[in-house]
């Protein structure tokens, strides 16, 4: 994914959910992690001011990704697609009764509040999770960044992501849970 344009806007981004993995050649990957935890494998990519997270269990997979709406992506396996407008929550069941929950929102704030939140997230991102800044896209003193914090447990993966758009005083936040334990009925 080429988000090297300097006019990247959070309004141009879309949230996708697939029941398949994505090919890495579709994206510019700035940071990646791959790990095995309990009953699943996870692959996480920071792709500019967006991300791709794929979780695999046996032959099943589920992928969430944020990228520009005009990004060339496969049609096969697309489960959901959302534009970022305000706050949204979504849940779905995937493979063998596993569940997926997500919540995302765009927070646009005053410059003073944004600056404080920006500094707090930058400090947290330097201590844990995955953090990538993009000085090549900065239009002022604050630099766009992506920060992805995750907690991998035996039967679930929890994610908190923050994509900062300083020139818009905006943070795109997501919280996601991939739950691989089957619920009793």
N, C-alpha and C positions, 0 to 999 in steps of 0.2 A: 504494500500500500504506500503510495507516495503522498505523504502529507507534508512535503517540503515547501508547499506554498506558504507564503507569509500571511495570507489573508484567511487562514483556517478559522472557521467559526463553529462554535459548539452547535449552532442550529443546523449545520450541514451534516452532522453525524447521525447515525442510525444504529439501533441496538438490534442484533440478530440472534436467533437461537436456532441451531442446527442439530440434527441427530446423526451427525457425521463429523469427522475431523476435517480441518482445513489444510491445504497444502502450503508449506512455508513460502514457496515462491510467489504467492499472491501478495505478500506483505514485506515491508521493510521492518525487520525485527531488530530492535535496539537493545533488548535484554530478554533472556529466556531462562526458564527453569523447567526441569523435568524431574519428577520424583514418583516413587511407588510408596503407597501408604495403605496398609491393610488390604482391602478388597479392590483397590483401584490404582490407576496410574493417572497422573495429571501433567499436562504441558501448559505452561503459561508464557505468553509473549507480550511484551510491551511493544506496540507498533506505532510509535509517535504518540499523539494525544488520543490514543485508543488502545485496545487490548484484545487478545484472543486467549480464551481459556477452554481447554478441552479436557474432559474427564472420560476415562475408559474403564470399563469393567467387563471382563470377558470379551465378547464380540460386540458389545454395545458401547456407544459413545454419545456424549452431549457436549455441544460447543456453544459458548456465548461469545459474541464479539461486538466491538464498537468500531465503526469505520465510517467514512463518508458514504452517503446514500448512493452515489454514483460509482462506488468501488465495484470492479468486476468480481462477482462471486458466483459460485454455482447455484443453480436453482434446486438441484437434487438435495433433499434432506432439510430444506428450509421449513422450520416449524412455526416461527413467529418473527415478526419484524415490527419495530416500534420507532417512531420519531421521538425526539426528546422535547417534550412540552410539559413543563411543570413536573409533578411527581407521579410515578406510576409503580404499581406493584403487580407482579405476575407470578403464577405458579403453574407447574405442569408435572405430569407423571411421565416418566420415561423408563423404558426397559425394566421388566421384572418387578414393577411396583416401586421403583426408585422415584424420588421426588426432587424437584428443583424449584427454588424460590428466588425471586429477585425483586429488588426495589431500586429505583433510580430517580434522581432529581437533579435539576439544574439550580444552583444557588448563585444569583447575581446580587452583589452587595455594594455598599459604599466602598470607596478606595481605602479608607482607614480600617474598616472591618475586614475587607479582603486582604489587606497587607498583614494583619495579625493572623488570620486564618492561614494564609500562605506561609508565613514564618513557622507556625506551629506544625503544619503538614510537612514542610521541608525538614524541620528538625526530626520529626518522627520517622520520615522516610530515610534519613541517613542512618538510623539505628536499626531498623528492621524492615523486612519485606523487600520489595524491588522498587527502586527509585531511579528515574532517568530525567535529566533536565535537557532542554533543547535551546541553547543560547542562540543558535542560528535562526530561530523564529522570533526572538525577542524584539519588541518594538519600543521598549523602555527599560527601566532598571530591573523590573521583575521578569524572570525567565519562565516560559511555559514548562510544565513538567507533567509526568505521569508517575503516580505512586500507587503501588498495588501491595496491599498487606494481606497475608493469608494465614490461615491456621488449618493444618492438615491433621485430621483425626482418623482413627481406624475406619469409621463408616461415614465420614462426611468431610467436605472441604468447604470452609467458610472464606469468603473474599470480601475485602473492602477496597474499592478503587477510587482514586481521585485524579482527575485530569484538570489541570489548571490552565486557564485562558486569561492571563493578566490584563491584556489590552481591553478585555470585555468585563473585567472584575468578576469573573465567573469561575465556579468550580463545578464540574460534572462529577457527581458521586454515584457509585453503585454499591449495593450490598447483595451478595449472592450466596446461596447455600445449595450445594450438591449433596443430597442425602441418599446414602446407599443402604440404609437399614430399612427393612420392610416393616410397615406398620401392621399391627394386629387389627383385625376388623371386629 
